[in-house]
Amino acid sequence: MGITKTEHFTSEQNEMAVLLKAMAHPARIAIIDYLLSIDTCICNDIVDVLPLAQPTVSQHLKELKNAGIIQGTVEGTSIKYCINKETMQKFESFIGLIFHKIEKQENGCC
């Protein structure tokens, strides 16, 4: 396999690639949707709403947390998760910039 060569890209491009890769699974999108529908959540709540085993949900939560999309706080023997608003605001700005640039293009498509 080839080397990614991330050093050839801007820090923003690398950061967005990490976010998009972490979001690139329907279970993770479902977790994000669920967390956006409530204030905070304990891991077991997520297991109850997804058709996945607890270890699988935990692995998806780990990927989202490593990317900075969610954050968690330990409460007893459970972890409460929530959306990391700062990360999602960066993501929103980046996506917004893409759509702004598309709208400004005079030619439209190739």
C-alpha positions in Angstrom: 0.0 0.0 0.0 1.1 3.6 -0.6 2.0 6.2 1.9 -0.6 8.9 2.6 1.8 11.8 2.5 -0.4 14.0 4.7 2.5 16.5 5.0 1.7 17.7 1.5 -1.7 19.0 2.5 -2.8 21.8 4.8 -3.6 21.2 8.4 -7.3 22.1 7.6 -7.4 19.5 4.8 -5.9 16.9 7.1 -8.3 17.7 9.9 -11.3 17.6 7.6 -10.1 14.2 6.2 -10.0 12.8 9.7 -13.5 14.1 10.4 -15.0 12.8 7.2 -13.3 9.4 7.6 -14.7 9.1 11.1 -18.2 10.0 9.9 -18.0 7.7 6.9 -20.1 4.9 8.5 -23.9 4.7 8.8 -23.6 3.6 12.5 -21.5 6.7 13.3 -24.0 8.9 11.5 -26.8 7.3 13.6 -24.8 7.9 16.8 -24.3 11.6 15.8 -28.0 11.9 15.0 -29.0 10.3 18.3 -26.6 12.6 20.3 -28.0 15.6 18.5 -31.6 14.6 19.5 -30.8 14.6 23.3 -28.6 16.7 25.7 -26.3 14.0 26.9 -26.2 10.2 26.7 -24.8 7.3 28.5 -23.2 4.6 26.2 -25.9 2.0 27.2 -28.6 4.3 25.8 -26.9 4.3 22.4 -26.7 0.5 22.5 -30.5 0.4 23.1 -31.3 2.4 20.0 -28.9 0.9 17.5 -29.1 -2.7 16.1 -25.5 -3.3 17.1 -23.7 -5.2 19.9 -22.3 -3.2 22.7 -18.6 -3.8 21.7 -19.4 -2.6 18.2 -21.1 0.6 19.5 -18.1 1.2 21.8 -15.7 0.9 18.8 -17.7 3.4 16.8 -17.8 5.8 19.8 -14.0 5.4 20.1 -13.6 6.4 16.5 -15.8 9.5 16.8 -14.1 10.5 20.0 -10.6 10.1 18.6 -11.6 12.4 15.7 -12.9 15.0 18.2 -16.5 14.7 16.9 -17.8 13.7 20.3 -16.5 14.0 23.8 -17.2 11.9 26.9 -17.1 12.3 30.6 -16.9 9.4 33.1 -19.8 9.2 35.5 -19.4 6.2 37.8 -19.1 3.1 35.6 -20.6 4.8 32.6 -19.5 7.4 30.1 -21.8 10.2 29.1 -21.2 11.4 25.5 -22.1 14.6 23.7 -21.3 16.4 20.4 -18.1 18.5 20.4 -19.6 21.8 19.3 -16.2 23.3 18.4 -15.3 20.5 16.1 -18.7 20.5 14.4 -18.5 24.3 13.9 -15.2 23.9 12.1 -16.8 21.2 10.0 -19.8 23.4 9.2 -17.5 26.3 8.2 -15.5 24.0 5.9 -18.7 22.5 4.2 -20.2 26.0 4.0 -17.0 27.2 2.2 -17.3 24.4 -0.3 -20.9 25.3 -1.1 -20.1 29.0 -1.3 -17.3 28.3 -3.8 -19.6 26.1 -5.9 -22.2 28.9 -6.0 -19.5 31.4 -7.2 -18.4 29.2 -10.1 -19.5 30.7 -13.3 -19.2 27.6 -15.5 -21.1 25.3 -13.3 -19.9 21.8 -14.4 -17.2 20.6 -16.7 
